[in-house]
Amino acid sequence: MTTPTEADSSRFVQVKAGDLDLRLHYNDLGIAAAGTVVMLHGSGPGASSWANFSRNAGPLTDAGYRVILMDCPGWSKSDPVVCTGARSELNARALAGLVDALGLGRIHLVGNSMGAHSAMMYTLTHPDRVGKLVLMGGGTGGASPFMPMPTEGIKLLNALYRDPSIENLKRMMAVFVYDPSSLTEDLYQLRLDNMLSRREHLVNFVKSQEQNPKQYPDVSARLGEVTQPVLVIWGRDDRFVPLDAGLRLVAGLPNADFHVFGRCGHWAQWEHAERFNRMVVDFLAG
């Protein structure tokens, strides 16, 4: 299996996203013999697509795909932004700008949490540009009617944005994955360093939430428009976006399969990387 590196694949591109001119960071890996896969990360403090998908890009490039790991506006090395509208719509516009700038054409999408919301929004606005979708822990099929909102995990995420300390990071990560014993002190410190290196992203996230608490609109009424094959993957023990939200999502998608990982939290592609990778490669090739 190819072992890609972040530094060698690091790129920047200037894009138009609605009224915004944005400098986006992305990682570019592999050759598009089998097609192009764009991977979109979640909304945690210090997140990046490389951090979210470093365990998953190699198997896709080995299968012949060009893999683009896009950092959304307001995260990692991409431009800061205060989002007063829908974050999923902003990310979809940024993705459209990146696809145009790189001449990617039709793409497959893999989205985790916020990335799943953004992938769904891009598909609804550019259905002819999307081949297949893989959605994990998100997709905006509506809030859970069985769990208090916001969930335990989202409350801890918001607390970490407001007070980015190692203690708050550990509190969030303790419910982010099923088994936090696999998380090392080095990993915690790296994530904290990533957060603190771009404090403007933390401040802007809080400002965005204050100006518009509903950053990810419910599109359940439009799920029937998504005719592409969709693989929905969830953690049975997800304490950020509960399992029943995935069931609601699948119920509205006309061409969706659903896989639930046991002993898994909100980070399926990291917690069960080997099985996840086989499943995604098989799904895209099928």
N, C-alpha and C positions, 0 to 999 in steps of 0.2 A: 504494500500500500504506500502511496506517495505521502510524504510528510511535508505539507506546505508550511511556509513560514510567514509570519505577519509582515515583517519588514520588507521582504522581497516582493510581496504582492500588494503593498500599500500604494494607493493612487488617490488623486483628487480630480474633481470635475466641477465646472461651473454650470449651474442649471437654472432654468426659469421654472418657478413653482407658483403659478398664479401671478400675483403681484410682486412676489419676492424673487430676488436674485440670490442664489445660495451656492456656497462652496461646500460640496459634499465629499466626505471621505468614503472610500470603498476599498475592498480587497478583491483582486482579480486573479483567478486561479484556473488553470486547465485550458483545454481547447474544445471548442463547441462541435465535436464530431457527432455527438448524440443530441445536442441542443444546449440551451442555456438555462441555468437555475439561479434565481435571485433569492437570497435568504435575508429575512428581515427580523431584527432582534426585538426583545421585550423592553419594557419601560423602566427597569430598575436603575437606581443611581449607579453611575459608572459603567453602564452596559455598553456593549458594542456588538456588532454582528460577529466579529472575530471571537470575542469571549463567549458568545452564545453558541457558536457553531464550529469551534476549532476541532471538536471530535467528529464532525460530520462531513466537512468539506472534502477530505481526502478520498473517502470511498466514492463520492460523486465524480471527482475528477478522474479517478481510476476507471469509472464506468463510462468515461468519454464525454462528460459534461463540462462546459465552462461554468464556473461558479462565481457569482458576484455577491459579495457580502457588503450590503449597503448600511452605512451608519446614518440613521435618520436625523433630520434637523434637530439640534438641541441635545445631541449625544456624541460622545467620543470626540473625534477630530473634525466633525462637521460643524457648520456655523451655528452659533447660538440663535435662539429665537424664542419669543413669547407667543404662545399659540392661544388666541382668544376665540377661535372657532373650534372645529372638530379636528383633533389630532390625527385621526385616521384619514381624514380628507387631505390634510396638509402632507402627510407622509405619502399618500397616493399621488399627489401632484409632484412631490419631489422624485418619486420613483419614475413617473412618466417623463420628467425632465432628464433623468439619468438614462433611461431606455433610449430616448431620442438622441442624447448627446453621444452615446456609445454605439448607436445604430444596432441595438440588440434585436429588434423585431419581436417575434413571438417568444414568450418566456414561460417557464414553469416557476411557481412561487412556493417557497417554504417560509411560513411565518410562525413565530412563537409569541403568544400573548398579544401585546400591542402589535407585533409584527403580523399576527394572524388577522387582527382587525384591519390593518392597513392593506394586507393582501386581498382581503375581501372587498374593500372599498375600491382598490385598483381594478379588480375584476369587474365590479359593477359599472365602473366608468369606462373601462377599455376591454370589453369582453372579447373582442377579436384579437387581442394581443396576448391572451393567456391560454396556455395549454392545459396543464394540470396544477392542482393546488394541494399542498400539505399544510394543515392547520393544527397547531398544538396549543391547548389552553386558552383559546380565544377565537373570535370570528364574529362577535356582535350578534349572536342569536337571541339576545335578551338577558336580563338579570335573572338570577336564581330566585324562584318564589319560596324556597325552603330555607335559605340562609340569610342571616342579617346582612344588610348592605350598608357600608362597604364591609367586605369580609375581613377576617383576622389578618390575613397576609397583606391586603391593601392598606389597612391601617398602619401596619408596621413599616411598609414601604414609604408611606407619606411621612411618618415620624422620622425615618432615616433621611429623607430629603431635607427636613427642617433642622435636623441635628445630626450631621454626618460623622458619627463617632464609631469607633470599633465596637463598642458595646451595642449600639443600635443595629449595626451591620450584622452582628452575630445573632441578635434577637430575630431579625428578619430572615436570615438564612436558616435558622433553626426550624422554621415552618415552610421555607421555600422548597426544600428537598425532603424526601421521606426519611433519609438517614444522614443527618448532618455530621456523623462521625467520619465520613469520607472527606470532609472539608478541612484543609490544612491551615495552619497559621499563616503560611506563605500565601495561600490563596486569599485569605481574608485581607492581608496587608496589601496585596496587589490590587484587589478590588477597591480598598479604601484609598490607595494612592491614585487610582484612576479617577475616583470621585473628586478628590481634592485638587487634582491637577486642572480641572475645569469647573471652578466654583460657580461661574456664570450659568452653567447648565442647571445646577441645583437651584439657584435663585430663580431662574426663569421658569423652571417646572412649577415651583410654588406659586409664582405670579400667575401662570397659566391656569392652575387649578382654582385660584381665587377669582379670576375673571370669568372662567367657564368651568364649573365643576363637572359637567358632562362632556368629557373630551372624546368619548367613543360612542356615537349614536347607535341606537338599536336599529338594525336593518333587517330584522326578522321578516317583515312584510315583503322584502324584496329577494329573499333567499331563493325563491323559485326561478328567478332570472338566471341563476348560476347553473348553466347546463354542463360545465366542464366536470370531468372526473375529479372528485375531492376525497382525500384521505384525511380523516379527522382523528387525531391522536390525543389521548388525555391520560393524566395520572389519576388513579382511583382515589388517591389521598391528597388531591390538590386542595390546599387551604387558601389559595388566592382566587381561583375561578373554579367553583365546584363542578363535580362531574355532571350534574343535571343540566348545567349550561351547555355542555357538549351534546347531551341528548336532544335538547331543544334545537341546537344548530343542525344536527343531522336530520331531525324530523322535517326541517324546512328545505333541505337541499335535495334535489331530485336524483342526483347521481353521486351519492356519498357512501363511503365505507367508514366504519368506526372501529378503532382499536383502543382498548383500555389496558394500560400497564398497571399491574398490581405493585404494591410497595414502591409507589412513585408519586412525587409531589408535582410541582409546577414546571419542572425542567426535564421533560421526558427525554429529549435528545441528548442530554448530558448524563442523566441517571441510568439510562438503558441504551447507551450509545450503540453498542454492537448490534443489538436486535433492531433498534430504530433504523440504523443505516441500511441493513438488509431489506427491511420493509419498504423504505423510501425508494431505494434503487429498483426493487422489483416493481413497485407501483408505477414509477415513471417509465419503465421499459415495457410495461404491459399494455 
